């Protein structure tokens, strides 16, 4: 398959590159609009969504990425990446924007500050048990009808989605890239190659 | 660490993980909510809430302590990015207060007046992660041994002079390269020389890098400084006095953020460096009366 892009403006880029590497998939770092040309798949890493959103604008990537999304770019969006893909974001900055490419409502830092960051076992549909590493994670509060829920987590107040998939986007509240388990990345690669 | 049915908090992975999320970003010192807002607007990945920036601590003298909780709360309310705060070296009670306030990272910092001349804080005892300064690899590994989840160069805070941070980064890099090429038997003697735990020495030898993210702090005052230290292997930068002691803090903040992301692209760094106005005045480190980097053991 072609190289998978990794948005490399800020965040845990290296871990995603290394997960792709472990799967024998080459990666291409995306920092300026020219880097997007020819990509069919992109990983939006974890990081600070406000900083990444800011850098998308200043790097000139914001609109080209919007165009690529409407042209059918496949995306694996983790944490901050999920916030940027979401159709609705609460508890963000007053000028928080997102691409509305994935029909989910998310609440920023929905599990609390860093002292509330946690790990929990998750049962992922079609994959099995994975360790979910949640760091100041966004919380998915609702999903649209075209979005499948692949895993849920009960944080003491009822099960809610933490891993979702639409036709071309996988959205993840946790960080599969922070573990050595590459099965979530494999799920994404399978989605891209089976198009 | 605490275990509950809804998950386990305070694991090394979630503590180091937040540092991973800050990579490629700029953490800015701020002394009030207005500055915190400017920092967030400029694309900072986190702010460090403190009462006086290092340049003013240096000027004012006296004992520098943890900030007023009220001031930290005001900053937590105004920004959505992580808020860090400083505790004095060895002052675990200040750290307990900061954890109770819900700060996202604690900097056990030589910029404040040390509270303990022998012991740093036992950072494993906390749910909140810690960052500590280091001037060399042995110091970095001692801090990691005590539970630090992020290491930053100390540099010489409040001087606007990058020379010490460069020395610290180059020293740590050279010492890591030495470990990476050493054979297994040599590591024991090298651990003794470094005064560092053997387990961590072996881990660095294997990885060729620290087991936690390494950031740069101390003296960054221009976009070019940020590019320099990123190219020397820093994974993110702390800017203390460099932004709010410059002529035009908003522009300087934006420019340093851009330069940190695009640190290898000299065209972009040139563009953001243009017409910035004066950087902070700064100080020649050779003439300093108080060297903060010497604090910590």
Interface residues (C-beta under 8 A of the other chain):
Chain A: X8 X9 X10 X11 X12 X13 X14 X15 X31 X32 X46 X47 X48 X50 X51 X54 X55 X58 X59 X79 X80 X91 X92 X93 X108 X109 X112 X113 X114 X115 X116 X117 X118 X119 X120 X133 X134 X135 X136 X153 X154 X155 X156 X175 X178 X179
Chain B: X4 X5 X6 X7 X8 X9 X10 X11 X13 X14 X15 X17 X18 X20 X21 X22 X23 X24 X25 X40 X41 X42 X43 X44 X45 X46 X80 X81 X82 X99 X102 X103 X104 X105 X127 X128 X129 X254 X257 X258 X261 X262 X265
